[in-house]
Amino acid sequence: MQAIDLGAILEQTFIVALKLSAPALLTALGVGLLVSLVQAVTQLNEATLSFVPKVLAIGAVMVMAGSFMTATLISFARHLFDQLILVGTT
């Protein structure tokens, strides 16, 4: 395997990791920002008020984005196995 191929695989790995983590991270960011705004306006500083909505929102997003995430991971794994077969034949 050439160094260029390893670089391309590494780049694809980072892109796949970004695609898989983006829904949960962006949801946590948005919900955390919204809850912090509500806490600042109401002056209600409760630790569980920040934690519970994030967990529920991330769970909902994972259910909705699960098929996309699975398809992305399966596609990447197939691509890696195809590359492995090409290395074995040369």
Secondary structure, DSSP 8 states (H G I E B T S, - for coil): --HHHHHHHHHHHHHHHHHHHHHHHHHHHHHHHHHHHHHHHHT---HHHHHHHHHHHHHHHHHHHHHHHHHHHHHHHHHHHHHHHHHHH-
